[in-house]
Amino acid sequence: MCIPNLYLKTMRYIKSLITIPPWRVIAKMGLILLSSLILSGCGPEALYSNLSETDANTMMGLLLSRNIEAVKMGQKGLFTISVPRHQFAAATDLLKWYGIPGEKFSGIGEVFKKTGIVSSPSEEKIRFMYALSQEIAETLSHFDGVLIARVSLVLPKNDPYTETLTPSSASVFLKFRPGLVPPTLIPQIKTLVMKSVEGLNYDNISVVIAQSESIDYYYPLNTSQRDYASFFGVKIPKSALWKIVFIMVGMILLTSALILGGFFAKQFLVDHWQHTSYFQKTKGTQEIGKTVVVTPSTAPQVTIPPEQIASSSPVTAVPPES
């Protein structure tokens, strides 16, 4: 295929595209752009996985009560909580403030599993201390507002042949949400730990209580009225309103630019097509068999004398001297 024919076919194809109404092309492009923005901003994101049914239901109730569109999916007794991508950060902060999901503690039954291997007395004692501290920490975590609970026990090995006895001791660390630390909680914690460990004295128990420094965004009394705005009947957070307005303004400007660009491109291509067609029809001298068709570009030049122009006699053309 020669290059001129390929060029003409390309121009005909472009001309056929020009006949399509511009509003239809712009509408399709706008629909594709809007669909891409919606799908990229609203895709689900897994928040937590491998959850028990109790933890999953607790998360669902809390997230839905704060207008977060959470979804629960289960498989083989384990559940996954997913939220929209634009609400992922808010859901993470909310669950962190409430301490959900709670810490996992190993019970005595899990620590002392039968493995068929004989353990030494020291290993048995260490495992017993760990299991006992886990049991006490789990009990303390059920206080309202507890985020973190840690218990460390010291049960020394007393030699029966010595008169010096090393007393047992315990240390407790609790971290609460802001404003939820009861003033009379420390004596109750000491009594609970003392009754849980054999031979432990009340004075040998130290308790440290700390408050979380996170900002109280999600305190139940303050979150009943969240800042939401209505945008064409859709309830959205006010913090995301400016993003939607920015996207809408950008789409309007882009559509206007496409309309103007399509109009000027159409005019340019139509003019170019007309000029090319006219040039192909009137170009040079064409030979048909042995007959030569003389066009204005190849016609010989003749000279008419001035005296013949002034007279009434017929005009005789005089060819130029060679």
VODODREN-111298 format. One record per residue (C-alpha): residue number from 1; x, y negated, z. Coordinates in Angstrom, 2 decimals, decimal comma. Example, Ala and Ser with C-alpha at 12.3 -4.5 7.8 and 13.67 -1.06 7.14 Angstrom:
VODODREN-111298
    k        X        Y        Z
    1    12,30     4,50     7,80
    2    13,67     1,06     7,14
This chain:
VODODREN-111298
    k        X        Y        Z
    1     0,00     0,00     0,00
    2     1,47    -3,31    -1,07
    3     1,80    -6,14     1,39
    4    -0,67    -8,58    -0,32
    5    -3,49    -5,98    -0,27
    6    -2,77    -5,20     3,36
    7    -2,88    -8,89     4,18
    8    -6,21    -9,33     2,39
    9    -7,75    -6,35     4,19
   10    -6,56    -7,71     7,52
   11    -8,10   -11,09     6,80
   12   -11,40    -9,44     5,79
   13   -11,46    -7,53     9,08
   14   -10,83   -10,73    11,04
   15   -13,60   -12,42     9,10
   16   -16,00    -9,61    10,03
   17   -15,13   -10,15    13,68
   18   -15,87   -13,84    13,37
   19   -19,47   -13,07    12,40
   20   -20,11   -11,60    15,90
   21   -21,85   -14,17    18,15
   22   -19,32   -15,65    20,60
   23   -21,74   -15,48    23,52
   24   -21,95   -11,70    23,17
   25   -18,17   -11,25    23,33
   26   -17,87   -13,63    26,28
   27   -20,73   -11,90    28,12
   28   -19,04    -8,51    27,75
   29   -15,70    -9,86    28,95
   30   -17,34   -11,56    31,94
   31   -19,18    -8,36    32,86
   32   -15,95    -6,34    32,71
   33   -14,11    -8,92    34,83
   34   -16,90    -9,07    37,43
   35   -17,08    -5,26    37,65
   36   -13,32    -5,04    38,15
   37   -13,42    -7,60    40,97
   38   -16,30    -5,83    42,71
   39   -14,72    -2,38    42,46
   40   -11,30    -3,58    43,61
   41   -12,67    -5,45    46,63
   42   -15,26    -2,96    47,88
   43   -13,45     0,35    47,63
   44   -13,60     2,57    50,75
   45   -10,52     2,90    52,92
   46   -10,01     5,73    55,43
   47    -9,79     4,24    58,92
   48    -9,31     7,38    61,05
   49    -9,27    11,06    60,17
   50    -9,26    14,41    61,99
   51   -11,65    13,05    64,61
   52   -13,95    15,01    66,87
   53   -17,67    14,50    66,45
   54   -17,89    12,56    69,72
   55   -15,15    10,09    68,74
   56   -16,58     9,73    65,23
   57   -20,08     8,96    66,52
   58   -18,69     6,45    69,03
   59   -16,79     4,67    66,25
   60   -19,80     4,65    63,96
   61   -22,06     3,15    66,61
   62   -19,56     0,42    67,47
   63   -18,72    -0,51    63,88
   64   -22,32    -0,57    62,71
   65   -23,32    -2,75    65,67
   66   -20,75    -5,32    64,46
   67   -22,05    -5,32    60,85
   68   -19,14    -3,24    59,52
   69   -20,27    -0,80    56,84
   70   -18,69     2,40    58,16
   71   -19,15     5,84    56,58
   72   -18,63     9,20    58,33
   73   -17,54    12,27    56,37
   74   -17,00    15,67    57,94
   75   -15,27    18,88    56,97
   76   -14,59    21,99    59,09
   77   -15,59    20,31    62,34
   78   -13,32    17,27    61,81
   79   -14,53    13,87    60,68
   80   -13,15    10,86    58,81
   81   -14,34     7,28    59,24
   82   -14,06     5,00    56,19
   83   -14,82     1,29    55,86
   84   -14,79    -1,16    52,93
   85   -11,36    -2,52    52,10
   86   -12,27    -6,11    52,91
   87   -13,46    -5,06    56,41
   88   -10,49    -2,82    57,23
   89    -8,60    -5,39    59,33
   90   -11,70    -6,37    61,33
   91   -12,54    -2,72    62,02
   92    -8,99    -1,98    63,18
   93    -8,94    -4,93    65,59
   94   -12,36    -4,05    66,96
   95   -11,49    -0,42    67,70
   96    -8,14    -1,42    69,17
   97    -9,81    -3,89    71,53
   98   -12,20    -1,20    72,78
   99    -9,47     1,45    73,00
  100   -11,18     3,77    70,53
  101   -10,30     6,50    69,81
  102    -9,18     7,30    73,32
  103    -5,90     8,95    74,18
  104    -5,60    12,70    73,88
  105    -4,56    14,44    77,08
  106    -3,30    17,99    77,40
  107    -5,17    20,03    79,96
  108    -3,77    22,77    82,17
  109    -5,25    25,40    79,86
  110    -3,38    23,98    76,88
  111    -0,07    23,58    78,71
  112    -0,09    27,08    80,21
  113    -0,94    29,04    77,11
  114     0,21    32,64    77,05
  115     3,00    32,88    74,52
  116     4,46    36,23    75,58
  117     7,74    34,65    76,74
  118     8,74    34,75    80,40
  119     9,41    31,24    81,76
  120    11,84    30,37    84,53
  121    10,53    28,91    87,82
  122    11,89    25,44    86,92
  123    10,13    25,48    83,55
  124     6,90    26,53    85,21
  125     7,21    23,67    87,69
  126     7,85    21,08    84,96
  127     4,90    22,31    82,95
  128     2,71    22,24    86,05
  129     3,71    18,64    86,84
  130     3,04    17,57    83,27
  131    -0,36    19,26    83,16
  132    -1,34    17,77    86,53
  133    -0,31    14,24    85,48
  134    -2,32    14,63    82,27
  135    -5,39    15,67    84,22
  136    -5,13    12,67    86,55
  137    -4,50    10,24    83,66
  138    -7,54    11,53    81,81
  139    -9,67    11,01    84,94
  140    -8,40     7,44    85,34
  141    -9,07     6,66    81,67
  142   -12,81     6,97    82,33
  143   -12,82     3,71    84,31
  144   -14,57     0,97    82,34
  145   -12,17    -1,18    80,36
  146    -9,12     1,12    80,54
  147    -7,01     1,04    77,38
  148    -3,93     2,99    78,52
  149    -3,48     5,31    81,50
  150    -0,14     6,84    82,52
  151     0,65     8,96    85,59
  152     4,10    10,20    86,61
  153     4,53    12,71    89,45
  154     7,66    13,60    91,39
  155     7,43    16,92    93,21
  156    10,92    17,68    94,53
  157    12,13    21,17    95,16
  158    12,65    21,43    98,90
  159    15,28    23,84   100,13
  160    13,92    25,89   103,05
  161    17,42    26,13   104,54
  162    17,77    22,35   104,96
  163    16,09    20,14   107,49
  164    15,83    17,15   105,08
  165    12,54    17,08   103,21
  166    12,07    14,89   100,15
  167     8,51    13,56   100,00
  168     6,46    13,68    96,84
  169     5,63    10,44    95,03
  170     3,51     9,21    92,15
  171     3,34     6,14    89,92
  172     0,29     4,98    87,99
  173     0,10     2,48    85,13
  174    -3,24     1,20    83,83
  175    -3,89    -1,35    81,09
  176    -7,32    -2,98    80,99
  177    -9,19    -5,16    78,57
  178    -9,30    -8,85    79,52
  179   -11,72    -9,66    82,32
  180   -12,53    -6,04    83,22
  181   -10,18    -5,38    86,16
  182   -12,18    -4,71    89,37
  183   -10,50    -6,33    92,41
  184   -11,00    -3,26    94,64
  185    -9,74    -0,72    92,14
  186    -6,21    -0,10    93,48
  187    -7,27     1,58    96,79
  188    -9,64     3,82    94,87
  189    -6,89     4,82    92,45
  190    -4,48     5,65    95,29
  191    -7,07     7,75    97,06
  192    -7,90     9,61    93,87
  193    -4,26    10,43    93,13
  194    -3,52    11,39    96,75
  195    -6,40    13,87    96,80
  196    -5,27    15,36    93,49
  197    -1,67    16,19    94,50
  198    -0,90    18,46    97,42
  199     1,33    16,91   100,10
  200     1,28    13,43    98,57
  201     1,20    10,51   101,00
  202    -0,92     7,40   100,37
  203     2,04     5,07   100,85
  204     4,14     6,91    98,27
  205     1,78     5,99    95,44
  206     2,50     2,87    93,39
  207    -0,10     1,41    91,05
  208     0,56    -1,18    88,35
  209    -2,36    -2,80    86,55
  210    -1,92    -4,99    83,47
  211    -4,35    -6,94    81,35
  212    -4,28    -6,85    77,58
  213    -3,03   -10,07    76,00
  214    -5,14    -9,65    72,87
  215    -7,61   -12,43    72,16
  216   -11,16   -11,64    73,21
  217   -12,83   -11,72    69,81
  218   -15,08    -8,75    70,34
  219   -16,28    -9,04    73,92
  220   -19,89    -7,77    73,85
  221   -21,33   -10,97    75,36
  222   -19,61   -13,15    72,76
  223   -20,11   -11,13    69,60
  224   -23,88   -11,06    69,39
  225   -23,76   -14,07    67,07
  226   -21,04   -13,63    64,47
  227   -20,29   -16,32    61,88
  228   -22,07   -15,17    58,74
  229   -23,34   -17,03    55,70
  230   -25,91   -16,16    53,05
  231   -24,64   -16,20    49,47
  232   -27,42   -15,58    46,93
  233   -29,25   -13,43    49,48
  234   -26,14   -11,45    50,51
  235   -24,90   -11,74    54,10
  236   -21,12   -12,24    54,13
  237   -18,59   -13,56    56,70
  238   -17,87   -17,27    56,44
  239   -14,15   -16,53    56,24
  240   -14,71   -14,75    52,90
  241   -17,05   -17,38    51,46
  242   -14,28   -19,57    50,02
  243   -12,77   -16,56    48,24
  244   -16,05   -15,82    46,48
  245   -16,48   -19,49    45,52
  246   -12,91   -19,52    44,17
  247   -13,62   -16,43    42,06
  248   -16,86   -17,90    40,70
  249   -15,19   -21,21    39,76
  250   -12,34   -19,31    38,10
  251   -14,80   -17,23    36,06
  252   -16,64   -20,38    34,93
  253   -13,39   -22,05    33,84
  254   -12,22   -18,88    32,08
  255   -15,54   -18,56    30,24
  256   -15,37   -22,20    29,12
  257   -11,82   -21,72    27,88
  258   -12,84   -18,60    25,93
  259   -15,77   -20,42    24,30
  260   -13,61   -23,35    23,19
  261   -10,79   -21,07    22,06
  262   -13,18   -18,89    20,06
  263   -14,74   -21,92    18,37
  264   -11,42   -23,40    17,25
  265   -10,07   -19,99    16,23
  266   -13,15   -19,38    14,11
  267   -12,77   -22,72    12,30
  268    -9,09   -22,09    11,67
  269    -9,61   -18,56    10,31
  270   -12,54   -19,60     8,08
  271   -10,55   -22,46     6,55
  272    -7,56   -20,20     6,05
  273    -9,71   -17,55     4,39
  274   -11,30   -20,03     1,98
  275    -7,93   -21,49     1,05
  276    -6,46   -18,01     0,44
  277    -9,41   -16,94    -1,76
  278    -9,21   -20,09    -3,89
  279    -5,47   -19,69    -4,30
  280    -5,87   -16,08    -5,48
  281    -8,46   -17,12    -8,13
  282    -6,55   -20,06    -9,69
  283    -2,95   -18,91    -9,49
  284    -0,69   -19,41   -12,56
  285    -1,09   -17,84   -15,99
  286    -2,91   -14,55   -16,54
  287    -2,15   -12,23   -19,46
  288    -4,95   -10,12   -20,98
  289    -3,44    -7,69   -23,48
  290    -1,47    -9,80   -25,99
  291    -3,65   -12,88   -25,68
  292    -2,16   -15,70   -23,62
  293    -4,67   -17,83   -21,73
  294    -3,27   -21,31   -21,25
  295    -4,08   -22,93   -17,96
  296    -3,51   -26,58   -16,97
  297    -0,27   -25,65   -15,30
  298     1,22   -24,24   -18,55
  299    -0,37   -26,57   -21,20
  300     2,12   -28,53   -23,46
  301     2,40   -32,26   -23,04
  302     1,41   -34,56   -25,96
  303     1,98   -38,30   -26,58
  304    -0,64   -40,63   -28,17
  305     0,77   -43,75   -29,93
  306    -0,58   -47,08   -28,58
  307    -1,68   -48,34   -32,05
  308    -4,03   -45,37   -32,47
  309    -5,60   -46,03   -29,09
  310    -6,38   -49,69   -30,06
  311    -7,74   -48,78   -33,55
  312   -11,03   -47,12   -34,35
  313    -9,35   -44,38   -36,37
  314    -9,35   -40,82   -35,10
  315    -6,73   -40,13   -32,52
  316    -3,93   -37,83   -33,62
  317    -1,89   -36,14   -30,97
  318     1,83   -36,31   -31,55
  319     3,86   -33,59   -29,88
  320     6,90   -34,72   -27,97
  321    10,26   -34,60   -29,65
  322    12,25   -31,57   -28,83
